Amino acid sequence: MTVDPQAKESVRAAELIALIAHQAVNQGPTRSVWPGLTFYRFEQKISPRWDEVGSVSLCMVAQGRKRVRIGSVNYFYDPFHYLVMTRGLRFQAEILQASPENPFFSFVLQVQPDLVTEVHDTINRLMPAPFCFEPALPTPDMYVTALDQPLVSAVQRFLMALRSEADRRVLAPMFLREIVYRLLRSEQHARLLDGAVREIQGNAITAAIAFMKLELHRPLTVRDLAEAVSMSESGFAHVFKATTGESPLQFLKQLRMEQARKFLLSGSNVSEAANSVGYASLSHFISEFKRYFGEPPKVYAQRLWDLQTAAIRDMSNI
């Protein structure tokens, strides 16, 4: 007996709707027990409203239709198309098709960017020629792609695994990897990978800046900073400047000067301020401070203290 392909697709669509409906029991968003996964249910059209995600995300509609807007560009997706956001974003979303009889059902799944690069590296080792990533033109923040059955099946397995704690712990991570694998086998794989790489680099720069602030009291080199975020020295320097507009050492010097300024205004002497921000040489610190603020640290601090004293005196005379 031959199974009608359309009937088979209809059954699978109904299964996906049922899986999402099981989670999205209330109107609006419902957060899943799985981190970064949110289900949506609406029984009427919803006018444009602001929403956001924090990472690379897969967005799928099981029933209904949705429009997402970034700037002046609109992205439409439905049960036949999925949307991928290539980084954390704030955007406008509008529900175009929904009713009590046929509610809108969807989910947004945030994916850790390091999982994307890990799965890509595995694919690249097995099939190097078709999946070598080549930087292309600037990557859009979103893209829409036609949905295929392998991805739907992977999503269904993943959602099914969330129903029990044992399955969630053991099976769900494997099915999530399959979802990422299916996304990377699509024609848009380069865009997804580029978004993940950019997010990892951005996270590394944020971590490097936090490391700088924590270690301002001691000398730091570019190698120290690169090692702190597990990057090569040259790669880190390039990404840091592309992200912040400053070289790592220029940025570090600005942090040191601003922190030294705070120490001086809180009552520290020049030597204490210099030591607190990692300068072993007092003369070097004074020279750098004068270059940054336009006057030596002692003169700068005294001038601001005089201005503050005068302001307090004027207030008392009112």
C-alpha positions in Angstrom: 0.0 0.0 0.0 1.4 3.4 -1.1 1.2 6.2 1.5 0.1 9.5 0.1 3.0 12.0 0.6 0.7 14.9 1.3 -1.2 12.8 4.0 2.2 11.9 5.6 3.2 15.6 5.7 -0.1 16.5 7.2 0.3 14.0 10.0 3.8 15.2 10.8 2.6 18.8 10.8 -0.1 17.8 13.3 2.5 16.1 15.4 4.6 19.3 15.6 1.5 21.4 16.4 0.6 19.0 19.2 4.1 19.1 20.7 4.1 22.9 20.8 0.5 23.1 22.0 1.4 20.7 24.9 3.9 23.3 26.1 2.2 26.6 25.1 -1.0 26.2 27.2 -1.4 29.9 27.9 -1.7 33.0 25.7 1.6 34.6 24.8 5.1 33.3 25.6 5.8 30.3 27.8 9.3 29.6 28.9 10.5 26.0 28.6 12.5 24.1 31.2 15.2 24.0 28.4 17.3 27.2 28.7 16.7 29.6 25.8 13.6 27.9 24.5 10.3 29.8 24.4 6.9 28.6 23.1 4.2 30.9 21.8 0.4 30.6 21.5 -1.9 33.3 20.2 -5.6 33.0 19.4 -5.8 36.3 17.6 -3.7 38.5 15.4 -1.2 40.6 17.3 -0.1 44.0 16.2 3.7 44.8 16.0 5.4 44.6 19.4 9.1 44.6 20.5 10.8 41.4 21.4 14.4 40.2 21.8 16.7 37.2 21.9 20.1 36.9 23.4 21.9 34.6 20.9 21.8 32.8 17.6 18.2 31.5 17.4 16.0 29.2 15.4 12.4 30.4 15.0 9.7 28.0 13.7 6.0 28.4 13.2 3.9 25.2 13.4 0.6 27.0 12.7 -0.1 30.5 11.5 2.1 33.2 10.0 4.5 35.8 11.5 6.3 38.9 10.4 9.6 40.0 12.0 11.0 43.4 11.2 14.6 44.7 11.6 15.0 48.3 10.5 13.2 48.6 7.2 13.4 44.9 6.3 10.5 42.5 6.8 10.9 38.7 7.2 7.9 36.5 6.9 7.7 32.8 8.0 5.1 30.1 8.4 4.9 26.3 8.6 6.8 26.0 5.4 9.7 28.4 6.2 11.9 28.9 9.3 13.8 32.0 10.4 17.2 32.2 11.9 18.6 35.1 13.8 22.4 35.2 13.5 23.0 37.1 16.8 21.2 38.5 19.8 18.7 41.0 18.6 15.9 43.4 19.5 13.2 43.3 16.9 9.5 44.0 16.1 7.2 40.9 15.7 3.7 40.7 14.4 1.3 37.7 14.3 -0.5 37.7 11.0 -2.6 34.6 11.2 -4.3 33.3 14.4 -7.8 32.5 15.6 -9.4 30.5 18.5 -10.1 27.7 16.1 -6.5 27.7 14.7 -4.2 29.3 17.2 -0.8 30.5 16.2 1.9 28.1 17.5 5.6 28.7 17.4 8.9 28.5 19.3 12.2 30.3 19.5 15.2 28.2 20.4 18.4 30.1 21.3 21.5 28.1 20.3 24.9 28.6 21.9 27.3 29.8 19.2 30.1 27.5 20.3 27.8 24.5 19.5 27.4 25.8 16.0 31.2 26.0 15.5 31.8 22.6 17.1 29.3 20.9 14.8 30.7 22.7 11.8 34.2 21.6 12.6 33.0 18.0 12.8 31.3 18.3 9.4 34.4 20.0 8.0 36.6 17.1 9.0 34.3 14.6 7.4 33.4 16.6 4.3 36.0 19.4 3.9 35.3 20.5 0.4 31.6 21.4 0.5 31.6 22.9 3.9 34.7 25.1 4.1 33.6 28.4 5.4 34.7 31.4 3.4 33.9 34.9 4.7 31.4 36.5 2.3 29.6 39.8 2.0 28.3 41.3 5.3 25.9 38.8 6.9 22.3 39.9 7.5 21.0 39.7 11.0 18.2 37.3 9.9 17.4 34.9 7.1 14.4 32.8 6.0 14.8 29.3 4.5 12.3 26.7 3.2 11.7 24.1 5.9 12.7 20.5 5.0 11.6 17.2 6.6 15.0 16.2 8.2 15.0 19.5 10.2 11.3 19.0 11.2 12.0 15.5 12.4 15.0 16.6 14.4 12.9 19.3 16.0 10.2 16.8 16.9 12.6 14.5 18.5 14.1 17.3 20.5 10.7 18.5 21.7 9.6 15.0 22.6 12.7 14.6 24.7 11.7 17.5 26.9 8.8 15.7 28.3 10.7 13.7 30.8 13.7 14.6 32.9 15.7 11.5 31.9 15.1 12.1 28.2 15.9 15.8 28.6 19.2 15.1 30.2 20.4 12.3 28.0 18.6 12.6 24.6 17.8 16.3 24.2 21.4 17.5 23.9 22.0 14.9 21.1 18.8 16.0 19.2 19.9 19.7 19.6 23.2 18.8 17.9 21.1 17.2 15.1 19.1 20.4 14.7 22.3 22.4 14.4 23.7 19.8 12.0 20.6 20.1 9.8 20.8 23.9 9.8 24.5 23.7 8.8 23.5 21.4 5.9 21.2 24.0 4.5 22.1 26.4 1.7 22.4 29.2 4.4 25.0 27.4 6.5 27.6 30.1 5.9 25.4 32.8 7.3 24.6 30.8 10.4 28.3 30.0 11.0 29.4 33.6 10.4 26.8 34.8 13.0 28.0 32.2 15.5 31.7 33.2 15.0 30.9 36.9 15.3 29.0 36.2 18.6 31.8 34.1 20.0 34.3 36.9 19.2 32.0 39.5 20.8 31.7 37.4 23.9 35.5 37.0 24.0 36.0 40.7 23.8 33.5 41.3 26.6 35.4 38.7 28.7 38.7 40.3 27.9 37.5 43.7 29.0 36.2 42.2 32.3 39.6 40.6 32.7 41.4 44.0 32.2 39.2 45.6 34.8 39.9 42.8 37.3 43.7 42.9 36.7 44.3 46.7 36.3 46.7 46.6 39.3 49.3 44.6 37.4 51.1 44.9 34.1 49.3 43.1 31.2 50.4 42.2 27.7 48.4 41.4 24.6 49.5 37.8 25.1 48.1 37.8 28.7 44.7 39.1 27.4 44.6 36.6 24.5 45.4 33.7 26.7 42.7 34.8 29.2 40.0 34.3 26.5 41.7 31.3 24.7 42.6 33.1 21.5 45.8 33.5 19.5 47.6 36.8 20.1 47.3 38.0 16.5 43.7 36.9 16.2 42.7 38.5 19.5 44.4 41.8 18.6 42.6 41.9 15.2 39.1 41.1 16.6 39.5 43.5 19.6 40.3 46.4 17.3 37.5 45.5 14.9 35.0 45.4 17.8 36.1 48.4 19.9 37.9 50.6 17.4 41.0 50.5 19.7 44.0 48.2 20.1 43.9 46.2 23.3 46.7 48.2 24.9 45.1 51.5 23.9 41.9 50.4 25.5 43.7 49.1 28.6 45.5 52.5 29.0 42.1 54.3 28.9 40.8 52.0 31.6 43.9 52.6 33.7 43.7 56.4 33.4 40.0 56.5 34.2 40.5 54.3 37.3 43.5 56.4 38.3 41.4 59.5 38.1 38.8 57.9 40.5 41.5 57.0 42.9 42.9 60.5 43.0 39.5 62.1 43.5 38.8 59.7 46.3 41.9 60.9 48.2 44.7 58.6 47.0 48.0 60.3 46.4 49.7 60.1 43.0 52.0 57.2 44.0 49.1 55.1 45.4 47.0 55.8 42.2 49.9 54.7 40.0 50.4 51.5 41.9 46.7 50.7 41.9 46.5 50.8 38.1 49.6 48.8 37.4 52.3 51.4 36.9 55.7 50.4 38.4 57.2 53.7 37.2 55.8 56.8 38.8 57.3 59.1 36.2 55.8 57.0 33.4 52.4 57.2 35.1 52.7 61.0 35.4 53.6 61.3 31.8 50.8 59.1 30.6 48.3 60.9 32.8 49.3 64.3 31.5 49.1 63.1 27.9 45.5 61.7 28.6 44.0 64.5 30.8 46.2 67.4 29.7 47.8 68.1 33.1 49.8 66.2 35.7 47.8 64.1 38.1 48.5 66.2 41.2 47.4 69.4 39.4 44.4 67.8 37.9 43.2 66.4 41.3 43.8 69.7 43.1 41.9 71.7 40.4 38.8 69.4 40.7 39.0 69.5 44.5 39.0 73.3 44.3 36.1 73.3 42.0 34.1 70.9 44.2 34.9 73.0 47.4 33.8 76.2 45.6 30.6 74.6 44.5 29.8 73.4 48.0 30.6 76.9 49.4 28.3 78.5 46.8 25.5 76.1 47.7 25.8 77.0 51.4 25.5 80.7 50.6 22.2 80.2 48.8 
